[in-house]
Amino acid sequence: MAESGTVVLLSIADKGRSVSLLPGTHLAIIPKSTLVPRMTQANEKIHELAKTSGRMPSCINFISGPSNSADIELRLVVGVHGPVQVTYIIIEEA
C-alpha cells in the first residue's frame, strides 16, 4: 500500500509464513502493477483473489516495519515478531 508503505503477503499451501517473520531484514521486490493506494484497495484485491480461487489465504501478513513489544518487564524490544529492517524494490513490468 503506497500510503503507509505496507507490504501484504498472502500465505497459501505452497508459500509458507515464516519467510516474512524470521529474517532480520525483509527485502520485497514488488511489481508496480500490484501497488494500491490504501487498505480499501488491498482488501478488494484480496477479496477478488478469494473469489477467483475459491478460498481465502490461510494467513495474510501486513508488513509496515519492525514490530514493537513491551510485554516482558515493560522493556521495549524492536523486531520481536518480524524483521527489524524492511526494504522495498519496485519494478516495472516489461
JOLIN-V116967 format. One line per field, one symbol per residue. ss: DSSP state (A for helix, B for strand, O for the rest). psi: psi as a letter, one per 40 degrees, with the letter a starting at -180 (. if undefined). burial: b if it has 9 or more other C-alpha atoms within 8 Angstrom, else e. A space follows every 50 residues. Layout:
BEGIN
ss: ???
psi: ???
burial: ???
END
This chain:
BEGIN
ss: OOOOOOBBBBBBOOBOOAAAOOOOBBBBBBBAAAOOOOAAAAAAAAAAAA AAAOOOOOBBBBBOOOOBBOOOOOOOBBOOOOOOBBBBBBBOOO
psi: hddefhhhhhhadehidededdidhhhhhhhdeehididddddddddddd ddeeiiidihhhheaiihhfdhffhhhhfdfaidhhhhhhihi.
burial: bbeeebbbebbbeeeeeeebbbbbbbebebbbeebbebeebbeeebbebb eeeeebbeebeeebbbbbbbeeeeeeebbbebbbbbeeeeeeee
END
